[in-house]
Amino acid sequence: MSLVDIKNEHQRRSILNALSAMVGFGANHSMVRDTCASFGVEMSNDTIKTQLYWLEEQGLVSIKTQGNYLIAELKSRGQDVVNGLTFVPGIKRPSAGD
C-alpha cells in the first residue's frame, strides 16, 4: 500500500467520523474540513470535495450543492462504516477500542 493510499484511507475515515459527530449527521464541506483538522487530518478545499464525492460514489454520504458549498449528509451505510459494522476498501478500518 502506498503512502497516498494510506493518506486517502485516513482522510475518508476522518470525514465519516466528522459527519457522525455533527448534529443531524450533516454539514457543509468547510465545517467538515475544520472538524477533520481538529482530529489532526488537515485537507484543502479541493481534497475535501474530492473525498466527499468519492464517499458519495460508495453510497456512504449524500451531497447537495448550496452556493459555493457542498452539503454532505452521512447515510446509514456510512454510519455502519464508522461503527466498524461494514468494511469498504479505501477507508481505514477503526482500531480496536475506537
N, C-alpha and C positions, 0 to 999 in steps of 0.2 A: 504494500500500500504506500502510495506517495504522500509527501507532505501536503500537497494540495488536497488529496482525498481526506486526509485526517482533518485539515482545516475546515473543509466543507461539512464533514460529519459534525464537528463541534458547533459550527455556525447554525446548522439546521436544528440541532438539539436545543441550542440556546434560544432560538426563535420560538420553537414549540413551548419551551418552558416559560418564556416571557408571556406568550399568549395565554397559557394556562393560568398564570398568576393575575391576569387582568380581570377586573370586574366585567362580567358579560363575555369573557373569553375572546375579546377583540380589541383592536387599537389600530391607529394609523402607523405607517411604517416608521415614522420619526420616533414615536413613543416606543415602539418595539426595539428600534436601534439603540435608544438611550437605555432601555432596560437591559438589553444584552450587554452593553458596555459596563453596566453596574455589576454584571456577572463576570467581567473580565474578558468578554468577547466583543472587541470593537470592530465595526464594519462601516464602510462607506455607504452612502445612499444607493449607489449602483449595486453594490454587493447585497444589501438587504433586500432590494427589489428583485434581484435575480434569484436569491434563495427563496423568497416568498413565492415567486412564480413556479419554481421547482416543486415546492411543497404543495402548491395548488395542483400541479400535474399529477402528484401522487395521491390526491384526494384527501389531504390532511388539513388543508385550510381552504377557505373561500376568500376571494379577493374582489373588492369593488373599487372603482376609481371615483374619487371625490376631489375635484380641482386638481392640484398637483400631488395629492396624496393617494397612496394605496391604503385601503382599509381592509385589514386581514381579520378573519374570524376563525378560531380553532373549530374543526369539525370533530365529531365523536371519535373517528378513527385516529385523528391527531392526538386526542386525549389518551387513547389507548397506547399510542407510542410513548407519550410522556410517562404513563404509568407502567411501562415495561410489559404490557399485555400483548402488544403487536410489535414485530420487528420489520423495519423497512430498510433494505440495503441502501447505504448512502447517508444514514443517520446514526450517530453514535448511540450505542445502547447505554441505558443507565447502569451505573455501578451498583453493586450490592449495597443496600443501606440508603440509597438515594430516594 
